[in-house]
Amino acid sequence: MRESAESFLGSRVKNAVITVPAYFNDSQREATKKAGHLAGLNVMQILDEPLAAAIAYYLEMKDYNHEKRNALVFDLGGGTLDVSLITIENGNMEVKATVGDSHFGGQDLDNNMVKYCLEEFQRKNRMDISKNPRPLMRLRTACENAKRMLSSTNKTNIKVDCLYKDIDFHLSISRSKFEELNKAHFNKCITFVEKCLRDAKMDKSEVDDVVLVGGSSRIPKVQQLLSDFFYGKEFNKRINPHEAVAYGAAVQAFILNDEKEKAQNGVPVYASDSSGSNDMTRELLKNDNSGSNDVTKKLLKNIAKFALEAAVSAITSDLGGMLFDFISS
């Protein structure tokens, strides 16, 4: 990933801001930091993913930066779920509560589709291929693609040529069937939202914005359940769910890389929190309302865009759905 960043930038990359799930403990954060060092990077900060998304949210909500806003950040990635309640008022950001599950994400939805396909293959061909790694890998890839397609269409096909012993596999699957297979998982998402609100001692009617983060948050059923839970509230769509964490982490890296930018551009500045605690209040510099901030935002979006491209092309770490965001020093 570092080599990809260097190729894109045309210069050496030495520094990185690394994001991790909010509930990572100290040992997990330290292991992540060591992984960055082994890759030859100076890890400037380990940043919680919900906070990274909140930075992006803050920059996109400048029209309301003097009002009190309660934002629920719902982050459903490939292997983890984070739900955080963040309050922003007069340029101050405070994490009210964070809950999550390090063993639940989009991959669990894929697993149920794979299991369903294996049962169909066995029913039709009287063969159990659940212990064969190669056909399983190919079937999983097909199921992942089908899951993405079902976010934009009501029906799609799962097709794998010569899946096993020259036997082709073809299955038509509807969005409703996909939702039926994963009903328990979808309901689990709402359970975590309810817990986050309880921990924050806040009623759902007090939530101003629901910010979606992570590719799996695009799934229509997830969005429907969240919308119904919040009385039909529309989601904050100013932030691309795939880019939010990368965007925020790149902004933070930009700030940490050049102390002068803190005073000149009025962008968020976060106190160092090596413990990983979410209890502290993060101070934000107030926007100076000058035109320079628009220029800065454009620059930061370009940085975040590359950070996303680099992260997508990398192999996800076993430690969790973390994104590496690089800057040139």
C-alpha positions in Angstrom: 0.0 0.0 0.0 2.8 2.4 0.8 4.4 1.7 -2.6 1.0 2.5 -4.3 0.9 5.8 -2.4 4.5 6.6 -3.4 3.7 5.8 -7.0 0.7 8.0 -7.0 2.4 11.0 -5.3 5.7 10.7 -7.0 7.6 11.1 -3.7 8.5 9.1 -0.6 5.8 8.4 2.0 6.9 8.2 5.6 3.9 9.2 7.7 0.5 7.6 8.2 -2.7 8.0 10.2 -4.2 4.6 10.8 -7.9 4.1 11.7 -9.2 1.3 13.9 -12.6 0.3 15.3 -13.5 2.4 18.3 -13.7 -0.5 20.7 -10.1 -1.7 20.0 -8.3 -2.2 23.3 -4.8 -0.9 24.1 -3.0 -4.1 22.9 -4.9 -4.2 19.6 -4.0 -0.5 19.0 -0.4 -1.2 19.9 -0.3 -4.2 17.5 -1.8 -2.0 14.7 0.9 0.6 15.4 3.6 -2.0 15.2 2.3 -3.2 11.9 2.6 0.3 10.5 6.2 0.5 11.8 7.0 -2.9 10.2 5.7 -1.4 6.9 8.3 1.4 7.2 5.8 4.1 8.3 5.9 6.6 11.0 2.5 6.2 12.6 1.4 9.7 13.5 -1.8 8.7 15.2 -4.2 5.8 15.8 -7.6 7.3 15.1 -11.0 5.8 15.9 -13.0 5.2 12.8 -16.2 6.9 14.1 -14.1 10.0 14.9 -12.5 9.9 11.4 -16.0 9.8 10.0 -17.1 12.6 12.3 -14.3 14.9 11.0 -15.7 14.4 7.5 -19.2 15.0 8.8 -18.1 18.2 10.5 -16.5 19.6 7.3 -19.6 18.8 5.3 -21.9 20.4 7.8 -20.3 23.9 8.1 -23.7 25.5 7.7 -24.6 24.2 11.1 -21.2 24.5 12.9 -22.5 26.9 15.6 -25.6 24.8 16.4 -25.8 21.8 18.6 -26.0 18.7 16.4 -26.3 15.1 17.6 -25.0 12.7 15.0 -25.3 8.9 15.1 -22.4 7.4 13.1 -23.4 3.9 11.9 -20.3 2.1 10.5 -21.0 -1.4 9.0 -17.9 -2.6 7.3 -16.7 -6.0 6.0 -15.9 -7.5 9.4 -16.8 -5.0 12.1 -19.7 -2.8 13.3 -19.3 0.5 15.1 -22.2 2.7 16.3 -21.3 6.0 17.9 -23.2 9.0 19.1 -21.3 12.3 18.7 -22.4 15.8 19.7 -21.0 18.9 18.0 -21.6 22.3 19.4 -19.8 25.7 18.9 -16.9 23.9 17.3 -16.5 21.3 20.0 -16.9 17.6 19.4 -17.7 15.0 22.1 -18.2 11.3 21.8 -21.2 10.5 24.0 -21.2 6.7 23.5 -19.7 4.0 21.3 -20.7 0.3 20.9 -19.6 -2.3 18.4 -18.9 -5.9 17.5 -15.5 -7.0 16.2 -17.0 -10.2 14.8 -19.9 -8.9 12.8 -20.0 -7.2 9.4 -20.7 -7.7 5.7 -18.8 -10.9 5.6 -21.4 -12.5 7.8 -24.0 -11.7 5.2 -21.8 -13.3 2.6 -21.4 -16.4 4.8 -25.2 -16.9 4.8 -25.4 -16.6 1.1 -22.6 -19.1 0.6 -24.3 -21.5 3.0 -27.5 -21.2 1.0 -25.7 -21.8 -2.3 -23.9 -24.9 -0.9 -27.2 -26.4 0.2 -28.7 -25.8 -3.2 -25.6 -27.3 -4.9 -25.9 -30.4 -2.6 -29.6 -30.7 -3.2 -29.2 -30.6 -7.0 -26.0 -32.7 -7.3 -25.9 -34.8 -4.2 -22.4 -33.5 -3.4 -21.1 -31.7 -0.4 -18.3 -29.3 -1.4 -18.3 -27.4 1.9 -14.8 -28.7 2.7 -13.2 -27.9 -0.6 -11.3 -24.6 -0.4 -11.1 -23.7 -4.1 -14.8 -24.0 -5.1 -15.6 -22.3 -1.8 -13.4 -19.3 -2.6 -14.9 -19.0 -6.1 -18.5 -19.3 -4.7 -17.8 -16.7 -2.0 -16.6 -14.2 -4.7 -19.7 -14.8 -6.7 -21.9 -14.2 -3.6 -20.1 -11.0 -2.7 -20.8 -9.7 -6.2 -24.4 -10.7 -5.9 -24.8 -8.9 -2.6 -23.5 -5.7 -4.1 -25.9 -6.1 -7.1 -28.8 -6.6 -4.8 -28.3 -3.1 -3.4 -29.4 -1.7 -6.8 -31.6 -4.4 -8.3 -34.4 -6.7 -7.0 -32.9 -9.9 -8.4 -29.6 -11.2 -9.7 -27.8 -14.4 -10.6 -25.0 -16.3 -8.8 -23.1 -18.1 -11.5 -19.9 -20.1 -11.3 -18.7 -22.1 -14.3 -17.2 -25.5 -13.5 -17.6 -24.9 -9.8 -16.8 -28.6 -9.0 -15.9 -31.5 -11.3 -17.0 -29.6 -14.4 -20.4 -28.9 -12.9 -21.7 -25.4 -13.4 -23.6 -23.6 -10.7 -26.3 -21.1 -11.5 -28.8 -19.7 -9.0 -31.2 -16.8 -9.2 -31.6 -14.9 -5.9 -33.9 -12.1 -5.0 -33.4 -9.2 -2.7 -36.2 -10.5 -0.5 -34.5 -13.9 -0.2 -31.2 -12.2 0.7 -33.0 -10.3 3.4 -34.7 -13.4 4.7 -31.3 -15.2 4.9 -29.9 -12.4 7.0 -32.9 -11.3 9.0 -31.2 -12.0 12.3 -28.1 -10.0 11.3 -30.1 -7.0 10.2 -32.1 -7.0 13.4 -28.7 -7.1 15.3 -27.8 -3.8 13.8 -30.8 -2.1 15.4 -30.0 -3.7 18.7 -26.6 -2.0 18.7 -28.2 1.3 17.8 -30.5 1.0 20.8 -27.6 0.2 23.1 -25.6 3.2 21.9 -28.6 5.5 22.6 -29.0 4.0 26.1 -25.3 4.4 26.9 -25.5 8.0 25.7 -28.7 8.6 27.7 -30.3 10.1 24.7 -33.7 9.5 23.0 -33.7 8.7 19.3 -35.8 11.9 18.7 -32.8 13.9 19.8 -30.6 12.6 16.9 -30.3 15.2 14.2 -28.3 13.3 11.6 -27.6 9.6 10.9 -24.3 9.3 9.1 -23.7 6.0 7.2 -20.2 4.6 7.0 -18.9 1.4 5.4 -19.9 -0.4 2.3 -22.4 -2.6 4.0 -24.4 0.5 5.2 -25.5 0.9 1.6 -27.6 -2.3 1.8 -31.3 -1.2 1.3 -32.6 -3.4 4.2 -30.1 -1.8 6.6 -31.1 1.7 5.5 -34.8 0.8 5.8 -34.5 -0.5 9.3 -32.5 2.5 10.4 -35.0 4.9 8.7 -38.0 3.2 10.4 -36.2 3.3 13.8 -35.6 7.0 13.5 -39.2 7.8 12.5 -38.5 8.0 8.7 -35.5 10.3 9.1 -33.5 10.8 5.9 -29.8 10.0 6.1 -27.0 12.5 5.8 -25.9 11.9 2.2 -23.2 14.6 2.0 -20.6 11.9 2.8 -19.9 8.9 0.7 -20.0 5.8 3.0 -17.0 4.3 1.3 -14.9 7.5 1.7 -15.9 8.9 5.1 -13.2 7.2 7.2 -10.5 7.8 4.6 -11.6 11.4 4.2 -11.5 12.1 7.9 -8.2 10.3 8.5 -6.6 12.1 5.6 -7.7 15.5 7.0 -6.2 14.6 10.4 -3.0 13.5 8.7 -2.9 16.8 6.8 -3.2 18.7 10.0 -0.7 16.7 11.9 1.8 17.1 9.1 1.9 20.8 9.1 1.3 22.7 12.4 0.9 26.0 10.5 -2.3 24.8 8.8 -4.1 24.6 12.1 -4.2 28.4 12.5 -4.5 29.3 8.8 -7.3 27.1 7.6 -9.7 26.6 10.5 -10.0 22.9 10.2 -10.5 20.4 13.0 -7.7 19.8 15.5 -7.7 16.9 17.9 -5.8 16.5 21.1 -3.5 13.5 21.3 -5.2 10.5 22.9 -2.7 7.6 22.9 -4.9 5.7 25.3 -7.6 5.4 22.7 -10.3 6.6 25.2 -13.5 8.1 23.8 -14.3 10.0 27.0 -12.4 13.2 26.2 -13.8 16.1 24.3 -12.0 16.9 21.1 -11.6 20.6 20.4 -12.3 22.0 17.0 -10.9 25.3 15.7 -13.8 27.5 14.5 -14.1 28.3 10.8 -12.8 31.8 10.0 -15.5 32.0 7.2 -12.8 33.0 4.8 -12.6 31.7 1.2 -9.4 29.9 2.1 -11.4 27.2 3.8 -13.1 26.3 0.6 -9.7 25.8 -1.1 -8.5 23.7 1.9 -11.6 21.5 1.7 -11.0 20.8 -2.0 -7.4 19.9 -1.3 -8.4 17.6 1.6 -11.0 15.9 -0.5 -8.3 15.1 -3.1 -6.1 13.7 -0.4 -9.0 11.6 0.9 -9.8 10.4 -2.6 -6.3 8.9 -3.0 -6.4 7.5 0.5 -9.5 5.6 -0.3 -8.1 4.3 -3.6 -5.0 3.1 -1.8 -7.0 1.4 0.9 -9.4 -0.3 -1.4 -6.6 -1.9 -3.3 -4.9 -3.3 -0.1 -5.5 -6.5 1.8 -7.6 -5.9 4.9 -5.7 -6.6 8.1 -7.0 -9.4 10.3 -7.0 -6.8 13.1 -10.2 -5.3 11.6 -11.5 -3.1 8.8 -8.8 -0.4 9.1 -7.9 2.1 6.5 -4.4 3.5 6.0 -4.2 7.1 4.9 -1.0 8.4 3.6 0.6 11.8 3.2 3.8 12.9 1.6 6.3 14.5 4.0 
